[in-house]
């Protein structure tokens, strides 16, 4: 959906025709009136009279009430569009534990979000463009004492259509680990089973690693360069820089995609570090002298991964794999913290069948997916999170609107070292939800 903030190109704004001179209205031949070149004024800079009148059809006079030096003729406003989406989930989840000290819990889930923001775009010749947007997000589920409106995308972008572009601001990077229709962000099946406690503690099993240290929107800012060597290939180079909480952070991510005919391949790699904003130091052996400690409190994260999607109507199948690593250094003296040294591996895939297109000519998708995520630290603490989902989705046929039902089950195995033995814990989740979504 879009609204033009200016007349269409080549069509001047509606302006009343100036009255003709009296000489021109009188009957019979008469000498043409003497024309004089008007002196430049603040409202019309010296260059304006020398431009053909039709060359200024895309120009706009400055707003009323501004200072004289701000007056002039400016390019007409960019095209204005409004974009956003609505997502609403109604669901139920039950969390159980094998540990006797942990009580089962049930979760009546009703969540959703509304995103809306203007997008301004100005097109130049040869397919060059300038684009900017700012989106606000409203959350359906109220949290006591927490302001419910925040920012989704906010960026400025320039480039040439389907060739290259550069953007800076707040945005998500390219997804390389594709999970199908059954694993939406911020949902029950996405977070899975709890390790301990209740839903308010948010102590879930390890999340699927999706090459996502620089993927979701975060507090720091980002910049990204996109290039499209061919109509079926693309590359994203993204960087992150800023402050998150009490730490400064920076990093980079590269992602590539090739989509040709029925096969789509994606791959990505990333590196990100966090370092305390307040400089730290440690004591020398004498216990008095302070020594600079460049690694004190530093966390490093990096990883690689990708996947393949086969789309041969009415079937679609996806396969993914990713490996992430983390190093954490002590806040006190910068030595390696073995509890924070470890790696995460994720494997998974999905299969979807469009039954409706084969039976009654409208899409009705049946699908299922499963993902297995394991983490292992240098102290041999091991966690395994297996997440499965089955779903049925009915696209409504407009604006990517959809209604779907998702049933999911997740299991966690946690082996925690304690001296010479391991403490074993098992927990699981059973959940169901219905989503209604609409994008515009």
Secondary structure, 3 states (H helix, E strand, C coil): CEECCCCCCCCCCCCCCCCCCHHHHCCCCCCCCCCCCCCCECCECCCCCCCCHHHHCCEEECCCCCCHHHCCEEECCCEEEEEEEEEEEEEEEEEEECCCCCCCEEEEEEEEEEEEEEEEEEECHHHEEEEEEEEEEEECCCCCCCCCEEEEEEEEEEEECCCEEEEEEECCCCCCCCCCCCCCCCCHHHHCCECCCCHHHCCECCCCCCCCCCCCCCCCEEEEEEEEEECCEEEEEEEEEEEECCEEEEEEEEEEEEEECCEEEEEEEEEEEEEECCCCEEECCCCCCEEECCCCCCEEEEEEEEEEEEEECCEEEEEEEEEEEEEEECCCCCCECCCCCEEEEEEEEEEEEEHHHHHCCCCCEEEEEEEEEEEEECCCCEEEEEEEEEEEEEECCCCCCEEEEEEEEEEEEEEEEECCEEEEEEEEEEEEEEEEEEEC
